[in-house]
Amino acid sequence: MYNFTIVGGGIVGLSTAMALSQRFPKAKIALLEKEASWAAHQTGHNSGVIHSGIYYQAGSFKAKLCREGNRSMVAFCEEHNINYQVCGKVIVATEPKELPLLENLYQRGLANETEISKLNKEQVQEIEPHVNCLAGIWVKSTGIVDYKQVCEKYALLASDRGVDLYNNTCVNKIKSISEGYVLETNNGEYKTSFLINCAGLYSDRVTKLAQEQAPAKIVPFRGEYYELTPEKRYLVNKPIYPVPNPDFPFLGVHFTPGIDGSVHAGPNAVLSLKREGYHKGDFDLRDFMDTMTYPGFWKLSAKYANEGLQEMLRSWSKAIFVRSLQRLIPEIQPEDVVPTHAGVRAQALKNDGKLVDDFLIVNSDKAMHVCNAPSPAATASLEIGKQIVAQVPVEICS
């Protein structure tokens, strides 16, 4: 019988295992992951940015935990010799109508205590000579890292502290018993006093398996990337972002250097017809019907119909995708970019069509469900783990 069992071996699940084992060194803890490796989905397909916290509503969990997570992630990488860079990034306005939005973002960054400064066009081009813009913001604390490498270290530390880590273990059924739960998997049963659901793309389904009501449904959005050819990498020195469109809940296509020297361009944001749908042809009937029969999806679609159409066109047309990149770097040509991996974002969506805009953790007597943890969850993972552990009932270990 375990005191705690975590479902999901992405960066949040692994961080939680590490934090639990640190706070409750005598507790019996298990982590169940359906894949053969750690961080196989959202964590392993993201752009590797250590975010600053500039974008998020002041006072939100995202703003607070991202700001604190930026510092703790850098300290963690330093302590454990994980390759990272605090390189900074520029956010730029390319049209006059974006200048007020850039100012609003600057004020939000100040409210979030982010280390930022305003840049005129010449100052932006001192950092990024190939960028076209009218003005920008310099965000000093943004960094880059390989989050898969971070997850491997989280797993090693959790294991060293006595956490039982189980790969290739998929939870198929959850049975409530007086002492907690029985988790039925393809590798047998696991009894636990307390369940922590960090299942990411499947967090709503695991909540339902535990006979509880998720406050939102996961709707998967695929983000597709291109990569600059090696001879064109000189065009980008730091992460380069546009001013976010306030009428659309995603950041827009941008350029991100990777810790391996590559430079990614993207992503767009298109509905995925499979929760693990990393390719255009991927389809799963259950996942598709889950989305299509959900009233919240149709309300969201109606609100963002025009933006959604543009994202789909960008998905199917390289020329249109490249035109969006040329807004930032006019020199980019279609032959300068090649398709690379995509990621899928688990976006929690309410029945009324509103996106869940903050981290969302739902508690019950015997379980805790992380129902929404999109970006910047990787940056904030150490802090999210601490938050989860601070909320678990201490008597579980008595």
C-alpha positions as CSV (number, residue, x, y, z in Angstrom):
1,M,0.0,0.0,0.0
2,Y,1.5,3.3,-1.1
3,N,0.9,6.6,0.8
4,F,1.0,8.5,-2.5
5,T,0.7,7.4,-6.1
6,I,1.4,9.9,-8.9
7,V,-0.1,9.2,-12.4
8,G,2.0,10.8,-15.1
9,G,5.8,11.0,-15.7
10,G,6.0,14.4,-17.4
11,I,7.9,17.3,-15.7
12,V,5.1,18.1,-13.2
13,G,4.6,14.5,-12.1
14,L,8.4,14.0,-11.7
15,S,8.8,17.3,-9.8
16,T,5.9,16.3,-7.5
17,A,7.6,12.9,-6.8
18,M,10.8,14.7,-6.0
19,A,9.1,17.2,-3.7
20,L,7.0,14.6,-1.9
21,S,10.0,12.4,-1.2
22,Q,11.8,15.4,0.2
23,R,9.0,16.5,2.5
24,F,8.0,13.0,3.5
25,P,11.2,10.9,3.5
26,K,9.5,7.9,5.1
27,A,6.5,7.8,2.9
28,K,5.9,5.1,0.3
29,I,5.6,6.8,-3.0
30,A,4.9,5.4,-6.5
31,L,4.9,7.1,-9.9
32,L,3.2,5.4,-12.9
33,E,4.0,6.4,-16.4
34,K,2.4,4.7,-19.4
35,E,5.4,5.4,-21.8
36,A,8.8,3.7,-21.8
37,S,10.6,7.0,-21.2
38,W,10.0,10.2,-19.1
39,A,8.6,13.4,-20.6
40,A,7.4,11.7,-23.7
41,H,4.6,14.1,-24.6
42,Q,4.1,17.8,-23.7
43,T,7.4,18.2,-21.8
44,G,9.5,16.4,-24.4
45,H,8.0,18.4,-27.4
46,N,8.2,21.9,-26.1
47,S,10.6,24.6,-27.3
48,G,12.9,24.4,-24.2
49,V,12.3,28.0,-23.0
50,I,12.8,29.0,-19.4
51,H,10.1,31.7,-19.3
52,S,10.3,35.0,-17.4
53,G,6.6,35.4,-16.4
54,I,6.0,38.6,-18.4
55,Y,2.8,37.5,-20.1
56,Y,0.7,36.3,-17.3
57,Q,-2.0,38.2,-15.3
58,A,-0.5,39.8,-12.3
59,G,-1.3,37.9,-9.1
60,S,-2.1,34.6,-11.0
61,F,-0.5,31.3,-10.2
62,K,1.2,31.4,-13.6
63,A,2.8,34.8,-12.9
64,K,3.9,33.9,-9.4
65,L,5.1,30.4,-10.0
66,C,6.8,31.2,-13.3
67,R,8.8,34.1,-11.8
68,E,9.9,31.9,-8.9
69,G,10.3,28.9,-11.2
70,N,12.6,30.8,-13.5
71,R,15.0,31.3,-10.6
72,S,14.7,27.8,-9.2
73,M,15.1,26.2,-12.6
74,V,18.3,28.1,-13.2
75,A,19.6,27.2,-9.7
76,F,18.7,23.5,-10.3
77,C,20.5,23.4,-13.6
78,E,23.6,25.0,-12.0
79,E,23.5,22.6,-9.1
80,H,23.2,19.5,-11.3
81,N,25.4,20.5,-14.2
82,I,22.6,20.6,-16.7
83,N,23.4,22.7,-19.9
84,Y,21.3,25.9,-20.0
85,Q,21.7,29.5,-21.0
86,V,20.1,32.7,-19.6
87,C,20.2,34.4,-23.0
88,G,17.3,36.9,-22.7
89,K,14.8,37.5,-25.4
90,V,13.2,40.3,-27.4
91,I,9.5,40.9,-27.9
92,V,8.9,43.2,-30.9
93,A,6.1,45.3,-32.4
94,T,6.2,45.3,-36.2
95,E,3.1,47.5,-36.9
96,P,2.0,50.8,-35.4
97,K,-1.2,49.2,-34.0
98,E,1.0,46.9,-31.9
99,L,2.8,49.7,-30.1
100,P,0.0,50.2,-27.4
101,L,-0.1,46.4,-27.0
102,L,3.7,46.4,-26.4
103,E,3.3,49.1,-23.8
104,N,0.5,47.1,-22.1
105,L,2.8,44.1,-22.0
106,Y,5.7,46.2,-20.6
107,Q,3.4,47.4,-17.8
108,R,2.3,43.8,-17.1
109,G,5.9,42.8,-16.9
110,L,6.6,45.5,-14.4
111,A,3.6,44.3,-12.3
112,N,5.0,40.8,-12.4
113,E,8.4,42.1,-11.2
114,T,10.1,40.9,-14.4
115,E,13.5,42.3,-15.3
116,I,12.7,44.1,-18.5
117,S,13.6,47.3,-20.4
118,K,12.2,49.2,-23.4
119,L,14.1,49.1,-26.7
120,N,13.8,51.4,-29.8
121,K,14.3,49.9,-33.2
122,E,18.0,50.6,-33.3
123,Q,18.5,49.0,-29.9
124,V,16.6,45.9,-31.0
125,Q,18.7,45.6,-34.1
126,E,21.9,45.8,-32.0
127,I,20.8,42.5,-30.5
128,E,19.0,41.1,-33.5
129,P,20.3,42.8,-36.7
130,H,17.9,41.0,-39.0
131,V,14.7,41.8,-37.2
132,N,12.1,44.2,-38.6
133,C,10.4,46.2,-35.9
134,L,9.3,49.6,-34.6
135,A,10.2,48.9,-31.0
136,G,10.7,46.1,-28.5
137,I,11.1,44.9,-25.0
138,W,14.2,43.2,-23.7
139,V,13.5,40.4,-21.2
140,K,16.7,39.6,-19.4
141,S,15.8,36.5,-17.5
142,T,14.5,34.3,-20.3
143,G,16.6,31.2,-20.9
144,I,16.8,27.9,-22.8
145,V,17.3,24.3,-21.6
146,D,16.6,20.7,-22.6
147,Y,13.6,19.8,-20.4
148,K,14.1,16.1,-21.1
149,Q,17.5,16.3,-19.5
150,V,15.9,18.1,-16.5
151,C,13.3,15.3,-16.2
152,E,15.9,12.6,-16.2
153,K,17.6,14.3,-13.3
154,Y,14.2,14.7,-11.5
155,A,13.6,11.0,-11.9
156,L,17.1,10.1,-10.7
157,L,16.7,12.2,-7.6
158,A,13.3,10.9,-6.8
159,S,14.5,7.3,-7.2
160,D,17.5,7.9,-5.0
161,R,15.1,9.1,-2.3
162,G,13.1,5.9,-2.5
163,V,10.3,6.7,-5.0
164,D,9.2,3.6,-6.9
165,L,9.1,4.6,-10.6
166,Y,7.1,2.5,-13.0
167,N,7.4,3.0,-16.8
168,N,5.2,1.1,-19.3
169,T,2.4,1.3,-16.7
170,C,-1.0,2.6,-18.0
171,V,-3.9,3.2,-15.5
172,N,-7.0,1.7,-17.0
173,K,-9.4,1.8,-14.0
174,I,-9.5,3.4,-10.6
175,K,-11.5,1.8,-7.8
176,S,-12.3,3.7,-4.6
177,I,-11.8,1.8,-1.4
178,S,-12.1,2.9,2.2
179,E,-8.4,3.3,2.6
180,G,-7.9,5.1,-0.7
181,Y,-7.8,3.7,-4.2
182,V,-6.9,0.7,-6.2
183,L,-5.3,1.6,-9.5
184,E,-5.7,-1.2,-12.1
185,T,-3.0,-1.1,-14.8
186,N,-1.6,-3.3,-17.5
187,N,1.1,-4.2,-15.0
188,G,-1.2,-5.2,-12.1
189,E,-2.8,-3.3,-9.2
190,Y,-1.4,-0.5,-7.1
191,K,-3.1,0.4,-3.8
192,T,-2.7,3.9,-2.6
193,S,-4.0,6.1,0.2
194,F,-3.8,9.3,-1.9
195,L,-3.8,9.8,-5.7
196,I,-2.1,12.7,-7.5
197,N,-3.2,13.1,-11.1
198,C,-0.5,14.7,-13.3
199,A,-1.6,13.0,-16.5
200,G,-1.4,16.1,-18.7
201,L,-3.3,15.3,-21.9
202,Y,-5.4,12.7,-20.1
203,S,-5.8,14.6,-16.8
204,D,-9.6,15.0,-17.3
205,R,-10.0,11.3,-18.0
206,V,-8.0,10.2,-15.0
207,T,-10.2,12.5,-12.9
208,K,-13.2,10.8,-14.3
209,L,-11.7,7.3,-13.6
210,A,-11.5,8.4,-10.0
211,Q,-15.2,9.0,-10.0
212,E,-14.8,12.8,-9.8
213,Q,-15.9,15.6,-12.1
214,A,-13.2,17.5,-13.9
215,P,-14.1,21.3,-14.1
216,A,-12.9,21.4,-17.7
217,K,-12.2,19.1,-20.7
218,I,-8.8,18.8,-22.3
219,V,-8.9,19.9,-25.9
220,P,-5.6,19.2,-27.7
221,F,-4.0,21.8,-29.9
222,R,-1.0,20.9,-32.1
223,G,1.8,23.4,-32.5
224,E,3.8,22.8,-35.7
225,Y,7.4,24.0,-36.1
226,Y,9.9,24.6,-38.8
227,E,13.6,24.7,-38.2
228,L,16.2,27.1,-39.8
229,T,18.7,25.4,-42.0
230,P,22.2,25.4,-40.4
231,E,23.5,28.0,-42.8
232,K,20.7,30.4,-41.8
233,R,21.0,30.1,-38.1
234,Y,23.0,33.3,-38.0
235,L,19.7,35.2,-38.6
236,V,18.7,34.6,-35.0
237,N,20.8,35.2,-31.8
238,K,18.1,35.1,-29.0
239,P,14.5,34.1,-28.8
240,I,12.4,36.6,-30.8
241,Y,8.7,36.9,-30.1
242,P,6.0,39.1,-31.6
243,V,3.6,41.1,-29.5
244,P,0.8,38.6,-28.6
245,N,-2.5,39.0,-30.4
246,P,-5.0,39.9,-27.6
247,D,-7.8,38.4,-29.6
248,F,-6.1,34.9,-29.6
249,P,-5.0,32.8,-26.7
250,F,-1.6,31.7,-28.1
251,L,1.7,33.6,-28.4
252,G,2.1,33.6,-32.2
253,V,4.9,32.2,-34.2
254,H,8.4,33.1,-33.0
255,F,12.0,32.1,-33.2
256,T,13.7,30.0,-30.5
257,P,17.3,29.0,-30.5
258,G,17.7,25.5,-28.8
259,I,20.4,24.5,-26.4
260,D,21.7,22.2,-29.1
261,G,22.3,25.1,-31.5
262,S,19.2,24.6,-33.7
263,V,16.7,27.4,-34.3
264,H,13.0,26.6,-34.3
265,A,10.4,28.8,-35.9
266,G,6.8,28.5,-34.8
267,P,4.5,27.2,-33.6
268,N,1.1,27.6,-35.1
269,A,-1.9,26.3,-33.1
270,V,-4.4,23.9,-34.8
271,L,-6.9,21.5,-33.3
272,S,-5.4,18.0,-33.0
273,L,-7.7,15.1,-33.9
274,K,-5.8,12.9,-31.4
275,R,-4.5,13.8,-28.0
276,E,-1.1,12.5,-29.0
277,G,-1.5,13.7,-32.6
278,Y,1.9,15.0,-33.6
279,H,1.3,14.6,-37.3
280,K,-1.4,16.1,-39.6
281,G,-2.9,12.6,-40.4
282,D,-3.1,11.4,-36.8
283,F,-6.7,10.6,-35.8
284,D,-8.3,8.8,-32.8
285,L,-12.1,8.4,-32.9
286,R,-12.6,8.7,-29.1
287,D,-10.4,11.8,-28.9
288,F,-12.2,13.3,-31.9
289,M,-15.7,12.6,-30.6
290,D,-14.7,14.0,-27.2
291,T,-14.0,17.3,-28.8
292,M,-16.7,17.4,-31.3
293,T,-19.5,16.6,-28.8
294,Y,-18.3,19.2,-26.3
295,P,-20.3,22.4,-26.3
296,G,-17.3,24.4,-25.0
297,F,-15.4,23.6,-28.2
298,W,-18.0,25.0,-30.5
299,K,-18.4,28.1,-28.4
300,L,-14.6,28.6,-28.5
301,S,-14.6,28.0,-32.3
302,A,-17.3,30.6,-32.9
303,K,-15.3,33.2,-30.9
304,Y,-12.0,32.5,-32.7
305,A,-13.3,31.5,-36.1
306,N,-11.1,33.9,-38.1
307,E,-8.0,33.3,-36.1
308,G,-8.6,29.5,-36.2
309,L,-8.9,29.6,-40.0
310,Q,-5.6,31.5,-40.3
311,E,-3.9,28.9,-38.2
312,M,-5.2,26.1,-40.4
313,L,-4.0,27.8,-43.5
314,R,-0.6,28.3,-42.0
315,S,-0.6,24.6,-41.1
316,W,-1.2,23.5,-44.7
317,S,0.7,26.2,-46.6
318,K,4.5,26.6,-46.1
319,A,4.3,29.9,-48.0
320,I,1.8,31.3,-45.6
321,F,3.8,30.1,-42.6
322,V,6.9,31.7,-44.0
323,R,5.1,35.0,-44.5
324,S,4.3,35.1,-40.8
325,L,8.0,34.5,-40.1
326,Q,8.9,37.3,-42.5
327,R,7.0,39.8,-40.3
328,L,9.8,39.4,-37.8
329,I,12.8,38.6,-40.2
330,P,12.1,39.7,-43.8
331,E,15.1,37.9,-45.1
332,I,13.6,34.4,-44.4
333,Q,12.8,32.5,-47.5
334,P,10.9,29.2,-47.9
335,E,14.1,27.3,-48.7
336,D,15.6,28.6,-45.4
337,V,13.3,26.5,-43.2
338,V,12.5,22.7,-43.0
339,P,9.7,21.0,-41.1
340,T,10.6,19.6,-37.7
341,H,8.8,18.1,-34.7
342,A,5.4,19.3,-33.4
343,G,4.0,19.4,-29.9
344,V,0.5,19.0,-28.5
345,R,-0.7,21.4,-25.8
346,A,-3.3,20.0,-23.4
347,Q,-5.6,23.0,-23.1
348,A,-8.4,22.9,-20.5
349,L,-11.6,24.3,-21.8
350,K,-14.8,25.0,-19.8
351,N,-18.3,24.1,-20.9
352,D,-19.0,27.8,-21.6
353,G,-16.2,28.0,-24.2
354,K,-13.7,29.8,-21.9
355,L,-10.1,28.6,-21.8
356,V,-8.8,27.9,-18.3
357,D,-6.1,30.7,-18.2
358,D,-4.3,29.6,-15.1
359,F,-2.8,26.5,-13.5
360,L,-5.8,24.5,-12.1
361,I,-5.4,22.0,-9.2
362,V,-8.6,20.4,-7.9
363,N,-8.5,18.7,-4.4
364,S,-10.7,16.1,-2.9
365,D,-10.4,13.9,0.3
366,K,-8.3,11.2,-1.3
367,A,-7.0,12.8,-4.5
368,M,-5.5,15.9,-6.1
369,H,-6.0,16.5,-9.8
370,V,-3.7,18.8,-11.9
371,C,-6.4,19.7,-14.4
372,N,-4.5,22.5,-16.3
373,A,-0.8,22.9,-16.5
374,P,0.2,24.2,-19.9
375,S,3.1,26.6,-20.5
376,P,4.9,27.8,-18.4
377,A,4.5,24.6,-16.4
378,A,8.0,23.3,-17.4
379,T,9.6,26.5,-16.2
380,A,7.5,26.5,-13.0
381,S,7.7,22.7,-12.4
382,L,9.8,22.9,-9.2
383,E,7.4,25.4,-7.8
384,I,4.2,23.5,-8.9
385,G,5.6,20.4,-7.2
386,K,6.1,22.4,-4.0
387,Q,2.5,23.8,-4.3
388,I,1.1,20.3,-4.7
389,V,3.0,18.9,-1.8
390,A,2.0,21.8,0.5
391,Q,-1.7,20.8,-0.1
392,V,-1.5,17.1,0.5
393,P,-3.0,15.8,3.8
394,V,-0.1,15.3,6.3
395,E,-2.1,12.5,8.0
396,I,-1.6,10.3,4.9
397,C,1.9,9.6,6.2
398,S,1.0,8.9,9.8
